[in-house]
Amino acid sequence: MLKYTALICLLLILNSFKGGNIRPGLKGPDTDTSKVAITISPVRPLIEKDIYGYYMNFDITIKNQTTHTIELSSVEASVMDKTGKLVLRKFMNSNGKAPGIDLLVYTTIKPGETVNVFNPFHTFPPDLTIASVKYGFFFNYADTQQQIDMNKKRLPVDFDAAVIKVITPQVYIAKNDYFLPLKGKIIVWDGHDFYSRNRRSTDIADAKVKEITSNSSRYAYDLMNVDGNGSMYGGSPYKKENWYSFGKPVYVPLDGKIIAIQNSVPDNEYDGKTIKSPKSASAIDPEGMGNYVIIQHANGEYSMLLHLEAGSLKVRPGQMVKEGDELGSVGFSGRSMYPHLHYSVTNGSKELASEGLPNYFNNYKLYRGNVTVNIKRSRIDSGDIVESER
């Protein structure tokens, strides 16, 4: 009878794990997974692809609705194929030396607090078939110093709460043919890789910033001209004219219609080693876009080109433009550390309410030291040195 009762208990426990909601080790009485809310943005993430692999870029918003301070102790990702079979499994936890899970920064979450972290499993081999990815988020209570100290000694399979999210990403199929908006050698000073500032939009998690509903910069590029040695400026960097990008022409990356422009935001200046923004800039440009051009293209895609030089724009709203037409010049306007061109492709014309889209550039050279590779069509990202061949 005792063996029979034990068998029933075991079957009940295994059945509770069948749906993949909680892995073994979760303590029932101490756990309330319904009060840790996790949101993925966008709901169905896009996947970039090139010959080197797949790249997933999305935000993870965690809302602590419990009465406990919680620590994110572990994140796991299980890649499934179309038949539901496990293809690959990745782990990030507090085991071993730092940074581990601390790479996500916002790992301690107070009661009622909402934080934004970023998908730590962003790159996968090109030979995989990715039908879905099951993410597991595992938390420990950290209300007292004693709990915090004890958590450091706990194994990854020992935790207080868990939430499972299954995403079904889709490989992005390029709809349009884009060309680099600058000529000459340029460096992708900040792209959208895991370490990039562009992909990180923590304001999405901030309920006080209601107008920010999407990350238009999720797949953005900060582009800067460089010399033959890869330098971005000559002489002192604290003079905007010394930056090779400043004043360089900006070109239409794809045929389209001018939707909106801003041409009157004064350029910033350097005051010693700090940036001095004109007093009038904040009133004209509360979003920090500086002077900009927004172009509507076919297939519901838009180009946003920001931080242009004051008074340099050669286009007007409603005007039809062709790929290669000159728009204006690179400036130092808006929220910018250096003169550069911020370029992104989005699914809408509103910078704070549009979602960024991957895009692939046609006909450019990729420089790898003394080796030059002629690219017909591919993605670019942080650190690449490229030059348009058009």
VMD Tcl script that draws the C-alpha trace (Angstrom):
set ca {
  {0.00 0.00 0.00}
  {2.86 2.38 0.86}
  {4.54 1.68 -2.49}
  {1.24 2.25 -4.32}
  {0.70 5.61 -2.57}
  {4.27 6.67 -3.35}
  {3.76 5.77 -7.03}
  {0.59 7.90 -7.22}
  {2.42 10.86 -5.65}
  {5.28 10.49 -8.12}
  {2.88 10.42 -11.08}
  {1.12 13.55 -9.82}
  {4.43 15.38 -9.48}
  {5.56 14.35 -12.96}
  {2.22 15.39 -14.41}
  {2.62 18.86 -12.87}
  {5.90 19.22 -14.77}
  {4.48 17.92 -18.07}
  {3.50 21.33 -19.39}
  {7.01 22.65 -18.88}
  {5.89 25.33 -16.44}
  {8.15 24.41 -13.54}
  {11.25 22.29 -13.44}
  {12.07 19.91 -10.58}
  {13.23 21.66 -7.44}
  {10.47 24.27 -7.24}
  {8.86 24.30 -3.80}
  {5.08 24.43 -4.08}
  {4.10 26.24 -0.81}
  {6.84 28.89 -1.20}
  {6.11 29.70 -4.82}
  {3.65 32.03 -6.50}
  {4.60 32.18 -10.18}
  {1.45 34.08 -11.11}
  {2.76 37.15 -9.28}
  {5.95 37.46 -11.30}
  {4.79 38.77 -14.67}
  {7.09 38.54 -17.68}
  {6.41 40.26 -20.99}
  {8.34 39.78 -24.22}
  {8.58 42.73 -26.61}
  {7.90 42.35 -29.45}
  {5.55 39.44 -28.74}
  {6.88 37.54 -31.73}
  {10.57 38.43 -32.03}
  {12.23 38.66 -35.41}
  {15.37 36.74 -36.28}
  {18.15 38.20 -38.39}
  {20.20 35.72 -40.37}
  {23.50 35.70 -42.21}
  {26.07 33.05 -43.10}
  {27.39 33.08 -39.52}
  {24.17 32.48 -37.63}
  {20.80 33.61 -36.32}
  {20.36 36.70 -34.15}
  {17.43 37.38 -31.81}
  {16.86 40.87 -30.37}
  {14.02 41.49 -27.92}
  {13.23 43.01 -24.53}
  {12.19 41.09 -21.42}
  {10.12 43.06 -18.92}
  {9.84 41.57 -15.42}
  {7.20 42.89 -13.03}
  {7.47 41.81 -9.41}
  {3.91 41.66 -8.08}
  {4.87 39.67 -4.99}
  {5.48 41.05 -1.52}
  {9.08 39.81 -1.68}
  {12.29 41.26 -3.03}
  {13.38 38.69 -5.61}
  {16.66 37.89 -7.31}
  {16.81 36.56 -10.86}
  {19.11 33.61 -10.26}
  {18.98 31.75 -13.56}
  {17.74 32.00 -17.15}
  {17.51 29.05 -19.50}
  {16.58 28.79 -23.18}
  {15.54 25.57 -24.92}
  {15.39 25.69 -28.71}
  {12.77 23.39 -30.25}
  {12.39 22.23 -33.84}
  {9.10 21.90 -35.75}
  {8.41 18.49 -34.19}
  {8.89 19.79 -30.66}
  {12.24 18.07 -30.24}
  {14.98 19.76 -28.25}
  {17.69 21.18 -30.53}
  {19.84 23.21 -28.16}
  {19.73 24.36 -24.55}
  {21.56 27.35 -23.07}
  {22.05 28.43 -19.46}
  {22.95 31.62 -17.57}
  {23.08 31.53 -13.77}
  {24.99 32.65 -10.70}
  {27.24 29.60 -10.63}
  {30.97 30.27 -10.80}
  {32.70 33.61 -11.06}
  {31.06 36.90 -12.07}
  {29.52 38.21 -14.17}
  {27.26 35.25 -15.07}
  {23.66 36.28 -14.40}
  {24.89 39.73 -13.29}
  {25.56 40.54 -16.93}
  {21.83 41.32 -17.13}
  {22.33 44.10 -14.49}
  {18.73 44.29 -13.22}
  {18.69 41.03 -11.29}
  {17.36 42.29 -7.94}
  {13.72 43.39 -8.15}
  {11.85 45.00 -5.28}
  {8.12 44.46 -4.59}
  {6.06 46.36 -7.15}
  {9.11 47.15 -9.29}
  {9.32 46.60 -13.05}
  {12.68 46.15 -14.78}
  {13.80 45.58 -18.34}
  {16.49 43.05 -19.21}
  {17.70 41.88 -22.58}
  {17.66 38.50 -24.21}
  {21.00 36.98 -23.15}
  {20.78 34.18 -25.73}
  {21.04 36.33 -28.82}
  {23.13 34.27 -31.25}
  {22.62 30.73 -32.54}
  {24.50 28.57 -35.09}
  {23.26 28.79 -38.70}
  {22.56 25.05 -38.97}
  {19.71 25.11 -36.43}
  {15.99 24.91 -37.10}
  {14.30 27.28 -34.65}
  {10.54 26.74 -34.42}
  {10.14 27.92 -30.83}
  {12.26 28.79 -27.80}
  {11.19 27.99 -24.24}
  {12.63 30.47 -21.76}
  {12.78 29.69 -18.06}
  {13.25 32.49 -15.50}
  {14.11 31.37 -11.98}
  {14.00 33.56 -8.88}
  {15.08 33.47 -5.23}
  {13.63 35.52 -2.40}
  {16.03 38.17 -1.11}
  {14.16 39.95 1.68}
  {16.91 39.69 4.29}
  {20.70 39.68 4.31}
  {20.53 36.09 5.51}
  {18.54 35.08 2.42}
  {20.92 37.01 0.15}
  {23.92 35.25 1.67}
  {22.21 31.87 1.46}
  {21.26 32.42 -2.19}
  {24.94 32.62 -3.09}
  {25.34 29.02 -1.95}
  {22.23 27.59 -3.65}
  {22.45 25.39 -6.70}
  {20.74 26.50 -9.95}
  {18.08 23.76 -9.49}
  {17.13 25.22 -6.09}
  {14.89 28.30 -6.38}
  {11.74 29.89 -4.96}
  {9.78 30.92 -8.06}
  {9.83 30.22 -11.79}
  {8.13 31.54 -14.90}
  {8.23 29.86 -18.30}
  {7.68 31.81 -21.53}
  {7.50 30.15 -24.93}
  {8.22 32.38 -27.91}
  {7.77 31.58 -31.59}
  {10.24 33.83 -33.39}
  {10.19 34.26 -37.15}
  {13.10 34.71 -39.53}
  {12.84 38.17 -41.03}
  {12.48 38.10 -44.81}
  {13.80 41.35 -46.26}
  {11.14 43.19 -48.26}
  {13.19 46.12 -49.53}
  {16.65 46.78 -50.96}
  {18.52 49.38 -48.89}
  {21.81 51.13 -49.57}
  {24.18 52.76 -47.10}
  {23.17 56.40 -46.49}
  {26.79 57.67 -46.32}
  {29.63 57.48 -48.82}
  {33.27 56.74 -48.10}
  {34.57 54.42 -45.41}
  {32.24 54.30 -42.44}
  {32.28 52.45 -39.14}
  {29.22 51.09 -37.42}
  {30.10 52.84 -34.17}
  {27.05 51.44 -32.41}
  {24.89 48.77 -34.01}
  {22.37 46.47 -32.35}
  {24.43 43.59 -30.99}
  {23.95 42.50 -27.37}
  {26.30 45.15 -26.00}
  {24.92 47.99 -28.08}
  {23.22 51.02 -26.57}
  {20.74 51.16 -29.45}
  {19.04 47.88 -28.63}
  {18.56 48.82 -24.98}
  {15.32 50.71 -24.41}
  {14.71 50.52 -20.67}
  {12.04 53.23 -20.93}
  {9.64 50.63 -22.34}
  {9.40 49.19 -18.82}
  {8.80 52.58 -17.22}
  {5.08 53.18 -16.69}
  {5.77 56.89 -16.28}
  {6.95 57.15 -19.89}
  {3.64 56.21 -21.47}
  {4.44 57.60 -24.92}
  {7.29 55.09 -25.40}
  {5.57 51.89 -26.47}
  {8.18 50.36 -28.79}
  {11.91 50.42 -29.49}
  {12.42 52.07 -32.87}
  {16.20 51.73 -32.44}
  {16.14 47.97 -31.92}
  {17.98 47.44 -35.23}
  {19.54 50.90 -35.57}
  {23.04 51.94 -36.57}
  {25.18 54.91 -35.53}
  {27.32 55.53 -38.60}
  {30.53 57.57 -38.70}
  {33.07 58.30 -41.42}
  {36.63 57.14 -40.75}
  {40.03 57.68 -42.36}
  {42.28 54.96 -43.75}
  {43.40 53.98 -40.24}
  {39.88 53.72 -38.89}
  {40.09 56.97 -36.89}
  {36.83 58.89 -36.50}
  {38.42 62.34 -36.06}
  {41.63 64.26 -36.66}
  {43.07 66.62 -34.04}
  {41.11 67.37 -30.88}
  {37.85 65.40 -30.52}
  {36.36 68.37 -28.64}
  {35.76 70.35 -31.81}
  {32.86 69.09 -33.90}
  {34.48 70.07 -37.20}
  {37.34 67.66 -36.47}
  {35.02 64.67 -36.76}
  {35.20 63.26 -40.28}
  {31.42 62.73 -40.32}
  {30.46 66.31 -39.58}
  {29.05 68.04 -42.66}
  {29.26 64.92 -44.84}
  {26.32 64.42 -47.25}
  {23.54 62.02 -46.26}
  {21.80 60.11 -49.04}
  {18.38 58.49 -49.55}
  {18.83 54.76 -48.78}
  {15.76 53.68 -50.78}
  {13.09 55.28 -52.97}
  {10.22 56.73 -50.99}
  {8.20 59.71 -49.81}
  {9.34 62.29 -47.26}
  {6.90 62.07 -44.32}
  {8.43 64.47 -41.82}
  {11.51 66.62 -41.30}
  {13.11 68.83 -38.67}
  {15.68 71.36 -39.85}
  {15.91 74.03 -37.13}
  {17.51 72.36 -34.09}
  {20.86 74.10 -33.43}
  {23.89 71.85 -33.42}
  {25.59 71.11 -30.11}
  {29.05 72.44 -29.31}
  {31.84 71.21 -27.06}
  {32.50 73.31 -23.98}
  {35.88 71.99 -22.96}
  {35.29 68.27 -22.57}
  {31.53 68.50 -22.10}
  {28.67 68.91 -24.56}
  {26.86 72.21 -24.59}
  {23.37 72.09 -26.07}
  {21.73 75.36 -27.15}
  {18.99 76.53 -24.77}
  {16.40 76.54 -27.54}
  {17.08 72.89 -28.45}
  {15.06 71.28 -25.65}
  {11.91 73.23 -26.56}
  {12.20 72.43 -30.27}
  {13.44 68.88 -29.78}
  {12.07 67.30 -26.57}
  {12.72 63.77 -27.84}
  {16.40 64.40 -28.60}
  {16.15 63.39 -32.26}
  {17.86 66.54 -33.44}
  {17.27 67.42 -37.08}
  {15.82 64.47 -38.92}
  {14.21 63.06 -42.03}
  {11.59 60.29 -42.02}
  {10.98 58.49 -45.33}
  {8.10 56.16 -46.14}
  {9.08 53.20 -48.34}
  {7.14 50.37 -49.94}
  {5.89 47.43 -47.85}
  {5.11 49.49 -44.76}
  {8.72 50.33 -43.89}
  {10.20 53.69 -42.90}
  {13.71 55.13 -42.69}
  {14.62 57.43 -39.80}
  {17.78 59.50 -40.19}
  {18.61 61.56 -37.09}
  {21.13 64.14 -35.73}
  {21.47 66.02 -39.02}
  {23.15 69.42 -39.38}
  {20.97 72.46 -38.71}
  {19.69 74.07 -41.92}
  {21.22 71.42 -44.18}
  {18.07 69.61 -45.35}
  {17.29 69.74 -49.07}
  {13.89 67.99 -48.95}
  {10.36 68.81 -47.82}
  {7.40 66.74 -46.54}
  {5.42 65.12 -49.33}
  {8.38 65.07 -51.73}
  {9.13 61.84 -53.61}
  {12.82 60.92 -53.48}
  {15.03 58.39 -55.23}
  {17.76 56.19 -53.82}
  {20.99 58.18 -53.89}
  {19.39 61.64 -53.70}
  {21.09 63.97 -51.22}
  {19.00 64.69 -48.10}
  {21.26 66.97 -46.08}
  {24.40 66.53 -44.04}
  {25.58 64.86 -40.85}
  {25.35 67.15 -37.84}
  {25.67 67.25 -34.08}
  {22.08 68.00 -33.12}
  {19.89 66.34 -30.52}
  {20.93 63.79 -27.93}
  {24.31 62.92 -29.37}
  {27.81 62.47 -27.92}
  {29.61 62.94 -31.24}
  {28.68 64.03 -34.75}
  {27.20 60.93 -36.40}
  {24.21 59.64 -38.36}
  {21.66 57.56 -36.47}
  {19.85 55.37 -39.00}
  {17.04 52.88 -38.42}
  {14.29 51.13 -40.35}
  {10.92 50.90 -38.58}
  {7.34 49.75 -39.09}
  {5.89 53.23 -38.51}
  {6.62 56.94 -38.76}
  {6.52 57.75 -35.01}
  {9.91 57.46 -33.33}
  {8.54 56.62 -29.88}
  {5.76 54.29 -31.01}
  {7.33 52.34 -33.90}
  {9.13 49.03 -33.73}
  {12.56 48.71 -35.29}
  {13.02 46.24 -38.15}
  {16.10 44.40 -39.40}
  {17.34 45.52 -42.76}
  {20.02 44.35 -45.12}
  {22.25 46.56 -47.25}
  {23.10 45.92 -50.89}
  {26.39 46.31 -52.76}
  {28.98 47.39 -50.21}
  {32.56 46.59 -49.32}
  {33.37 45.04 -45.95}
  {36.91 45.79 -44.76}
  {38.76 43.18 -42.69}
  {42.25 44.66 -42.34}
  {44.01 44.14 -45.68}
  {41.15 41.98 -46.95}
  {38.20 43.57 -48.74}
  {35.02 41.55 -49.21}
  {32.45 42.62 -51.80}
  {29.01 42.06 -50.29}
  {25.93 41.77 -52.47}
  {23.47 41.81 -49.57}
  {23.88 41.31 -45.84}
  {23.48 42.78 -42.38}
  {25.97 45.10 -40.71}
  {26.58 45.55 -36.99}
  {28.79 47.12 -34.35}
  {32.45 47.46 -35.32}
  {32.07 46.73 -39.04}
  {33.93 49.05 -41.43}
  {32.02 49.28 -44.69}
  {31.77 51.39 -47.85}
  {28.97 51.67 -50.39}
  {29.76 50.53 -53.92}
  {26.88 52.38 -55.57}
}
mol new
graphics top color blue
foreach p $ca { graphics top sphere $p radius 0.5 }
foreach p [lrange $ca 0 end-1] q [lrange $ca 1 end] { graphics top cylinder $p $q radius 0.2 }
display resetview
